[in-house]
Amino acid sequence: MAVAKGRIGNNIKALRTAAGLSQEALALRVGATRQTINAIEQEKYAPSLELAFRIAREFGVGFEEVFQFSLD
């Protein structure tokens, strides 16, 4: 039985822009690199669960307001 692949979408760029943060500033606040934040925003990389929660906490919103999961 094949398992359907999923996709993790996010609203990081919109939240980051609304907060007036650069990718570099967000990265420093959550303990990541700018390249990692860029890759997550472009949905080329799914963050670890820990990093995902740190990002949500940084914006002061719930996890589901930042990340969405859908089956392809």
Helices and strands as residue ranges (DSSP letters): E 6-10, H 12-18, H 23-30, H 34-41, H 49-59, H 63-66, E 67-71
